[in-house]
């Protein structure tokens, strides 16, 4: 019979790769060190397969197809982020059996053999696996393009995964990649809900998953924690297992959390405090930050997605954004908003209101990721032009 030998959870912040000057290096180092500790847990538990439960940041899937759950199969899991590429072998026997049995259990899984994974997965490759030769099975859960699966539905999928684990011969490790509180692309990005994070961690330290599973996806959106859905899948796999907090770093934009549930650490710390803090007080006003994109804004969102993947299109928009807007059939307000795409004085990380593109209907996270690559190209071209101008 199979065995669940490790249950782990971690953030996957892109700043761990890029290390921007706006972040505290000590906080990034502490998070990376805790993720390395999860790698040591893999050494201790010796799994035959590592199942990675992760989210998508509009890198792999977008409005052309938005799966609630997806399983990546094939020979290798291919990942790419900030110029780094990965090809991690997939445990095909486990993955194919898991796919068949999840569908048979009532989960209509999307299946891909060529999806390119983003940083929710590459952060695990880079900072946890660190070259360890463990075949993987990646599973997506949609966290940014509503409608979203509820925490209870994610728990149910985790339970179905556990049934497969228990019936097979492999030793299996499962890691959830996501969270905690952050609001990328929105006006609230500099103001994570650390209070909620502390409450959620206190519950998980005690193995008390029920309060988290009872939350709605709208409440998770309110506190910047829709990525916690991957942790709720892990809860379904392991049950009410107490967790050991390895690190929590409240950066200016993100609550970095790393926890180990199994195997239990020999020197596990007692839960912080005598009792969990009072439950976070929600406004319960529905989705505020990551809403379902309006079909009327599809062309704008499609353009922003294409900009991240097509260097020639980025060059075109830098030379004449209005012509690109016309090519994509954008309306007058969308065209006006598109002109701000190279305006670095509009700092999307420090806004007090939505970015002009978001006001025009663009998805906040898709907008942020497009701005990053377009403005990086603009800076590169300016530097090249300045360099040529100084030559004699």
WOMOLIN-V130232 format. One record per helix or strand of 3 or more residues. SS is the DSSP state (a for helix, b for strand). FROM is the first residue (numbers start at 1). TO is the last residue. If there is no record, write none. Layout:
# WOMOLIN-V130232
SS|FROM|TO + SS|FROM|TO
This chain:
# WOMOLIN-V130232
b|3|10 + a|15|18 + a|25|45 + b|49|55 + b|69|72 + b|76|81 + b|84|90 + a|92|104 + b|110|112 + a|119|129 + b|136|141 + a|151|167 + b|171|177 + a|194|205 + a|210|213 + a|217|222 + a|228|238 + b|244|250 + b|255|262 + a|295|309 + a|311|319 + a|321|327 + a|332|342 + a|356|359 + a|364|389
